[in-house]
Amino acid sequence: MATVIRSKISNKLSNAATTVTNKSQAKVSGMFAKLGFQAATDEEGLGFAACDDLDYDHRQGLQMDILKNEGMGGEGGGDTGGEGAVEGDSHYQRDGTGPPPSASKDGGFCSDLGGSDKPRITAWEAGWNVTNAIQGMFVLGLPYAILHGGYLGLFLIIFAAVVCCYTGKILIACLYEENEDGQLVRVRDSYVDIANACCAPRFPSLGGHVVNVAQIIELVMTCILYVVVSGNLMYNSFPNLPVSQRSWAIIATAALLPCAFLKNLKAVSKFSLLCTIAHFIINVLVIAYCLSRARDWAWDKVKFYIDVKKFPISIGIIVFSYTSQIFLPSLEGNMQKPSEFHCMMNWTHIAACILKGLFALVAYLTWADETKEVITDNLPSSIRAIVNIFLVSKALLSYPLPFFAAVEVLEKSFFQEGGRAFFPDCYGGDGRLKSWGLSLRCALVVFTMLMAIYVPHFALLMGLTGSLTGAGLCFLLPSLFHLKLLWRKLLWHQVFFDVAIFVIGGICPLPHQRPHHHPLNIFL
């Protein structure tokens, strides 16, 4: 009897428990159904478990492929700090909500980063390009900056290197986001993509258009300036020859026409290497002459105070001699091992800081208060002619980098935007440049020559637009985009740095007195 009673009670309790369980499952299923999900049955749960095992094996296989490619020198996954980032369109997302495959819609210098048919560059080759950008013609004005800034000018050379290296790194950080596994995924390809992401959802393409215009202005005018400088330097170096300044500019342009055939950054990197060698020779010639006069160095002339009226000139010369941000997204995206980007940035800026500081101090100690706006004007005529030849070589070898960048921006904006392009694609099905596309590139080279020859007061125009676009692309926008996209992950000191750099970037382009009678002063 007791056994029967116990079994009945047990059955009732089991039935009650089953009823409660079914009701709770029904409620949970109803709640998930309202949210757009569907509760899984036991069989489905087993199926999901099996899928998880397959997913794990699949992702492990992908990781092994990535490691194998890196070991063979192939393409590595995008990474900003060596934390094992993977490409957004090759990494499997469990919930299907991962970042979409990156694709630039508005163009940019690095919109073609994922192309497997384009050779990747090493960290050294990327370093040559960065060195080309930050060791430009500005270096010839650094002793003049020490004249008005004294020891504070030397401090600014170090400070500007730190700031520009930092803004370059945070700009690249804006290209990445963390996926659900905590890995960094490259979800954006270019400066334009970053700008569009910051302006979304209200104005999804406004930022890209603004950045594109600023990039084109900055890059094309830089190309024009190299033609102007080449013509002026050759004319001043050989004043007795019956060749006008315009004729020298035409000759320089003829030497630059092969730039129209450039296909990738690897070829540009070779020109940047030669440009760095030319720059090194210029430094050696000037420093060697200064060392020959070391016994006359005027240490007592280096000031601890500043010339308030002319010190803004020093700020402009020093700060804008480090700007390379406009090229960085493309360089990082085309690197064989993007994890080496930070190391490359550190060493290039450290080397630039040391060389610039040494060059500026030694040259100023040699001529002291007689230091001119461009230090080559202080050299004897025999040495000056040799240095000017190397300066012309440096200007011509510097031309391919901004030219190639400008071509990429224009092609992606007007010719390679799919259904939204204004003109047909300038590349054939086999990836080769069409003849009319090559003609347009040659036309851009000729356009830079015509602007250099016929536009009056071009130096003043460049001084205005270059300061505005340079400050915006190198200081204002990187710090603003970093705050906008990564606000929740930033520490307090990172927020402070970004805000401080934004303020500095707003002050630097303010108009101030600049000398402009020398051909190189258009860079200052």
C-alpha positions in Angstrom: 0.0 0.0 0.0 2.8 2.4 1.0 4.6 1.5 -2.2 1.5 2.3 -4.4 1.1 5.6 -2.6 4.7 6.5 -3.1 4.6 5.7 -6.8 1.5 7.8 -7.2 3.0 10.8 -5.4 6.2 10.3 -7.5 4.2 10.3 -10.7 2.3 13.4 -9.8 5.5 15.2 -8.8 7.1 14.2 -12.1 4.1 15.3 -14.1 4.1 18.6 -12.2 7.8 19.1 -12.8 7.4 18.3 -16.5 4.4 20.7 -16.8 6.4 23.5 -15.1 9.4 22.8 -17.4 7.2 22.8 -20.5 5.5 26.0 -19.4 8.9 27.7 -18.7 10.3 26.5 -22.0 7.2 27.9 -23.8 7.6 31.2 -22.0 11.3 31.4 -22.9 10.5 30.4 -26.5 7.8 33.0 -26.7 10.1 35.7 -25.4 12.9 34.7 -27.9 10.3 34.6 -30.7 9.3 38.1 -29.9 13.0 39.1 -30.1 13.4 37.4 -33.5 15.1 34.2 -32.2 13.9 30.6 -32.2 14.4 28.3 -29.2 16.4 25.2 -30.1 15.2 21.7 -29.5 17.5 19.0 -28.1 18.2 17.7 -31.6 19.0 21.3 -32.8 21.2 21.8 -29.8 23.2 18.7 -30.7 23.4 20.0 -34.2 24.7 23.4 -33.0 27.2 21.6 -30.9 28.5 19.8 -33.9 28.5 23.0 -35.9 30.6 24.6 -33.1 33.1 21.8 -33.4 33.3 22.2 -37.2 33.5 26.0 -36.7 36.5 25.5 -34.3 38.3 23.2 -36.7 37.6 25.7 -39.6 39.0 28.7 -37.7 42.0 26.7 -36.5 42.6 25.8 -40.2 42.4 29.5 -41.1 44.9 30.4 -38.4 47.3 27.7 -39.6 47.0 29.0 -43.2 47.7 32.6 -42.0 50.8 31.4 -40.0 51.9 29.4 -43.0 51.6 32.4 -45.3 53.5 34.6 -42.9 56.2 32.0 -42.6 56.6 31.9 -46.4 56.7 35.7 -46.6 53.2 35.9 -48.0 50.4 38.2 -47.2 49.8 38.6 -43.4 46.6 39.5 -41.7 46.0 43.2 -40.9 47.3 44.1 -37.5 48.1 47.3 -35.7 50.0 46.0 -32.7 51.0 42.5 -33.3 47.9 41.0 -31.6 47.0 38.6 -34.4 44.4 40.6 -36.3 42.8 38.9 -39.2 41.1 40.1 -42.4 37.4 40.9 -41.9 36.2 39.1 -45.0 38.2 35.9 -44.4 37.5 35.4 -40.7 34.4 33.4 -39.9 31.8 35.1 -37.7 29.6 32.8 -35.6 26.6 35.0 -35.5 27.0 36.4 -39.0 27.1 39.9 -37.6 30.8 40.6 -38.0 32.2 43.6 -39.8 31.4 43.4 -43.5 34.1 43.0 -46.0 36.0 46.2 -46.5 35.3 48.1 -49.7 35.9 51.7 -50.3 33.0 53.5 -52.0 34.4 56.9 -52.4 38.0 56.1 -53.3 41.2 56.8 -51.5 44.9 56.1 -51.8 44.6 52.7 -50.3 41.2 51.4 -51.6 42.9 48.6 -53.5 44.7 47.1 -50.5 43.3 43.6 -50.7 44.4 43.0 -54.3 46.3 39.8 -54.4 47.8 40.7 -57.8 49.7 43.6 -56.3 53.1 43.0 -54.7 53.4 43.8 -51.0 56.1 45.9 -49.6 58.4 45.1 -46.7 58.7 47.2 -43.5 62.0 48.6 -45.0 60.3 49.7 -48.2 57.4 51.3 -46.2 60.1 53.1 -44.1 61.7 54.5 -47.2 58.4 56.0 -48.2 57.8 57.5 -44.8 61.3 58.9 -44.7 60.7 60.4 -48.2 57.7 62.2 -46.7 59.2 63.4 -43.4 62.7 64.2 -44.7 61.5 66.6 -47.3 62.7 70.1 -48.4 61.6 71.4 -45.0 64.9 70.2 -43.5 66.8 73.1 -45.3 64.8 75.6 -43.2 65.4 74.0 -39.8 68.5 76.0 -39.0 66.4 79.2 -39.6 63.9 77.8 -37.1 66.7 77.4 -34.5 67.6 81.1 -35.2 64.2 82.3 -34.0 63.4 79.4 -31.6 66.7 78.6 -29.9 66.7 75.6 -27.6 62.9 75.6 -27.7 63.2 75.0 -31.4 65.3 71.9 -30.7 62.7 70.8 -28.3 60.0 71.3 -30.9 61.9 69.0 -33.3 61.6 66.2 -30.7 58.1 67.1 -29.7 56.8 67.2 -33.3 58.3 63.8 -34.0 56.5 62.3 -31.1 53.1 64.0 -32.0 53.3 63.1 -35.7 54.3 59.5 -34.9 51.3 59.3 -32.5 48.8 60.7 -35.0 50.0 58.3 -37.6 49.4 55.4 -35.3 45.9 56.5 -34.2 44.9 57.0 -37.8 45.8 53.4 -38.5 44.0 52.3 -35.3 40.8 53.8 -36.8 41.0 51.2 -39.6 40.5 48.4 -37.2 37.7 47.1 -34.9 37.6 44.1 -32.5 35.4 41.2 -33.4 33.6 38.9 -30.9 36.8 36.9 -30.3 38.7 40.0 -29.3 40.8 40.0 -32.5 41.5 43.2 -34.4 39.9 43.1 -37.9 40.7 45.6 -40.6 37.2 46.8 -41.6 38.3 50.0 -43.4 40.8 50.5 -46.1 41.5 54.2 -46.5 41.3 57.7 -45.0 38.1 58.1 -46.9 36.5 55.0 -45.2 37.4 56.4 -41.8 35.8 59.7 -42.6 32.6 58.0 -43.9 32.4 55.9 -40.8 32.6 59.0 -38.6 29.9 60.8 -40.5 27.5 57.8 -40.7 24.5 57.4 -40.5 23.3 60.9 -41.2 25.9 61.9 -43.8 27.5 58.5 -44.8 29.5 60.0 -47.7 30.1 63.6 -46.7 33.3 62.9 -44.8 34.7 60.9 -47.7 34.1 63.7 -50.2 35.7 66.3 -47.9 38.8 64.1 -47.3 39.1 63.3 -51.0 39.1 67.0 -51.9 41.7 67.8 -49.3 43.8 64.9 -50.4 43.7 65.9 -54.1 44.6 69.5 -53.2 47.5 68.5 -51.0 48.9 65.9 -53.3 48.6 67.7 -56.6 50.0 71.0 -55.2 52.9 69.0 -53.7 53.7 67.6 -57.2 53.5 71.1 -58.6 55.9 72.5 -56.0 58.5 69.8 -56.9 58.4 71.0 -60.5 58.6 74.7 -59.4 61.6 73.9 -57.1 63.4 71.9 -59.8 63.1 74.7 -62.3 64.2 77.4 -59.9 67.1 75.5 -58.5 68.5 74.6 -62.0 68.1 78.3 -63.1 69.9 79.6 -60.0 72.6 77.0 -60.3 73.4 77.8 -63.9 72.5 81.4 -64.4 74.9 81.8 -67.3 73.2 79.2 -69.5 70.7 80.6 -72.0 67.9 78.5 -70.5 65.0 80.2 -68.7 63.3 79.1 -65.5 60.3 77.9 -67.5 62.5 75.9 -69.8 64.1 74.2 -66.9 60.6 73.3 -65.5 59.7 71.8 -68.9 62.9 69.7 -68.9 62.2 68.5 -65.3 58.6 67.5 -66.4 60.1 65.5 -69.3 62.1 63.6 -66.8 59.0 63.0 -64.7 56.8 61.5 -67.5 57.8 57.9 -66.7 55.9 58.3 -63.4 52.8 57.8 -65.5 53.8 54.1 -65.8 53.9 53.4 -62.1 51.8 50.4 -61.1 52.2 49.8 -57.4 53.9 51.1 -54.2 56.8 48.7 -54.6 58.0 50.6 -57.6 57.4 53.9 -55.8 59.5 52.6 -52.8 62.6 52.3 -55.0 62.3 56.0 -55.9 61.9 56.8 -52.2 65.0 54.9 -51.4 67.0 56.9 -54.0 65.4 60.0 -52.6 66.6 59.1 -49.2 70.1 58.5 -50.5 70.1 61.9 -52.2 68.9 63.5 -48.9 71.7 61.7 -47.0 74.3 63.1 -49.4 73.0 66.6 -49.0 73.2 66.3 -45.2 76.7 64.9 -45.4 77.9 67.8 -47.6 76.4 70.5 -45.4 77.4 68.9 -42.1 81.0 68.2 -43.4 81.4 71.8 -44.4 80.0 72.9 -41.0 82.4 70.5 -39.1 85.3 72.1 -41.1 84.4 75.3 -39.3 83.8 73.8 -35.9 86.3 76.0 -34.2 84.2 79.0 -35.1 80.9 77.6 -33.7 78.9 80.2 -31.7 77.5 78.2 -28.8 76.7 81.4 -27.0 74.3 82.5 -29.8 71.8 79.6 -29.1 69.1 81.4 -27.2 66.9 80.3 -24.3 64.2 82.8 -25.3 62.2 83.1 -28.5 61.4 85.8 -31.0 57.7 86.1 -30.5 57.1 87.7 -33.9 59.0 85.2 -36.0 58.7 82.1 -33.8 55.5 81.0 -35.6 57.7 80.5 -38.6 59.7 78.0 -36.7 56.6 76.1 -35.6 55.4 75.8 -39.1 58.7 74.7 -40.5 59.3 72.1 -37.8 55.8 70.7 -37.4 55.0 70.3 -41.1 58.4 68.7 -41.8 57.0 65.5 -40.2 53.7 65.1 -42.0 53.2 61.7 -43.7 49.7 60.7 -42.5 48.1 61.1 -45.9 50.2 58.1 -47.1 50.0 55.8 -44.1 46.7 53.9 -44.6 48.0 52.7 -48.0 51.5 51.9 -46.7 50.2 49.9 -43.8 47.7 48.0 -45.9 50.3 47.1 -48.5 52.8 45.8 -46.0 53.7 42.1 -46.0 53.5 42.2 -42.2 51.3 45.0 -40.9 52.3 44.1 -37.4 55.6 45.8 -38.1 54.0 49.1 -38.8 54.4 50.6 -35.3 58.1 49.6 -35.2 58.6 51.1 -38.6 57.0 54.4 -37.5 59.0 54.5 -34.3 62.4 54.0 -36.0 61.7 56.3 -39.0 60.6 59.2 -36.7 63.5 58.6 -34.2 66.0 58.7 -37.1 64.4 61.8 -38.6 64.4 63.5 -35.2 68.1 62.8 -34.6 69.2 63.8 -38.2 67.0 66.9 -38.2 68.2 68.0 -34.7 71.9 67.4 -35.6 71.6 69.2 -39.0 69.7 72.2 -37.6 72.1 72.7 -34.6 75.3 72.2 -36.5 74.3 74.5 -39.3 73.1 77.2 -36.9 76.3 77.0 -34.9 78.3 77.6 -38.0 76.5 80.8 -39.2 74.7 81.9 -36.1 72.8 85.2 -36.7 73.7 85.1 -40.4 71.7 81.9 -40.9 69.4 82.4 -43.9 65.9 81.0 -44.5 67.3 78.2 -46.7 70.7 77.0 -45.4 72.1 76.4 -48.9 72.2 80.2 -49.4 74.9 80.3 -46.7 77.2 77.9 -48.5 80.0 79.0 -50.8 79.0 79.1 -54.5 81.1 76.0 -55.4 79.5 73.8 -52.8 76.1 75.4 -53.3 76.0 74.3 -57.0 76.7 70.7 -56.0 74.1 70.7 -53.3 71.5 72.3 -55.6 72.1 69.4 -58.1 71.3 66.9 -55.4 68.3 69.0 -54.3 66.9 68.8 -57.8 67.5 65.1 -57.8 65.7 64.9 -54.4 62.8 66.9 -55.7 62.4 64.7 -58.8 62.7 61.5 -56.8 60.2 62.8 -54.3 57.6 63.4 -57.1 56.5 59.8 -57.6 55.0 59.3 -54.1 52.5 62.1 -54.1 51.8 61.6 -57.8 51.0 58.0 -57.4 48.8 58.8 -54.4 46.9 61.5 -56.4 46.4 59.0 -59.3 45.0 56.4 -56.9 42.6 58.9 -55.3 41.4 60.2 -58.8 41.1 56.6 -60.2 39.1 55.3 -57.2 36.9 58.4 -57.1 36.0 58.8 -60.8 36.9 55.5 -62.6 36.7 52.5 -60.3 33.6 53.0 -58.2 31.4 50.4 -59.8 28.0 51.6 -60.8 28.6 55.0 -59.1 31.7 55.8 -61.2 31.5 58.9 -63.4 33.6 57.4 -66.1 34.4 53.8 -67.3 37.1 51.8 -65.6 40.5 52.7 -66.8 41.8 49.2 -66.3 41.1 46.2 -68.6 39.9 42.8 -67.6 43.4 41.5 -67.3 44.3 44.4 -64.9 46.4 46.3 -67.4 46.0 50.1 -67.7 44.1 51.1 -70.8 45.8 53.4 -73.3 43.4 56.3 -72.6 44.1 55.8 -68.8 47.8 56.1 -69.4 47.1 59.3 -71.4 45.2 60.7 -68.5 48.2 60.0 -66.2 50.5 61.8 -68.6 48.0 64.7 -68.8 48.3 65.0 -65.0 52.1 65.3 -65.2 51.7 68.0 -67.9 49.0 69.7 -65.7 51.5 70.0 -62.9 54.0 71.6 -65.3 51.4 74.1 -66.6 50.4 75.1 -63.1 54.0 75.6 -62.1 54.7 77.8 -65.1 51.6 79.9 -65.6 49.8 80.4 -62.3 50.9 83.7 -60.7 51.8 83.8 -57.0 51.4 80.1 -56.8 53.7 80.0 -53.7 51.3 82.2 -51.8 48.4 80.0 -52.8 50.2 76.9 -51.7 51.1 78.5 -48.4 47.5 79.0 -47.6 45.9 75.8 -48.9 48.9 73.7 -47.8 48.7 74.9 -44.3 44.9 74.3 -44.1 44.8 70.9 -45.7 48.1 69.8 -44.1 46.9 70.7 -40.6 43.5 69.1 -41.2 44.8 65.8 -42.6 47.7 65.4 -40.2 46.4 66.7 -36.9 42.8 67.7 -36.8 41.1 64.7 -38.5 43.2 61.9 -37.0 42.6 63.0 -33.5 38.9 63.8 -34.2 38.3 60.4 -35.9 40.1 58.6 -33.1 37.9 60.2 -30.5 34.8 59.5 -32.5 35.4 55.8 -33.4 37.2 54.5 -30.3 35.8 56.8 -27.6 34.6 53.9 -25.4 38.0 52.2 -25.4 40.2 55.2 -24.9 41.9 55.9 -21.6 41.8 59.3 -20.0 45.4 60.2 -21.1 44.6 59.2 -24.7 41.6 61.5 -24.7 43.8 64.3 -23.3 46.4 63.7 -26.0 43.8 63.7 -28.8 42.1 66.9 -27.6 45.5 68.6 -27.1 46.6 67.6 -30.6 43.3 68.9 -32.1 43.9 72.3 -30.4 47.5 72.4 -31.7 46.4 71.5 -35.2 43.9 74.4 -35.1 46.6 76.8 -34.1 49.4 75.8 -36.5 47.7 76.9 -39.8 47.0 80.3 -38.5 48.4 82.9 -40.9 51.7 84.4 -40.0 54.6 86.2 -41.7 56.6 83.9 -43.9 59.5 84.8 -46.2 58.8 83.8 -49.8 61.5 85.3 -52.1 63.5 82.1 -52.3 62.2 79.2 -54.4 62.4 76.7 -51.5 60.5 79.0 -49.2 57.2 77.8 -50.7 57.8 74.8 -48.5 58.3 76.8 -45.4 
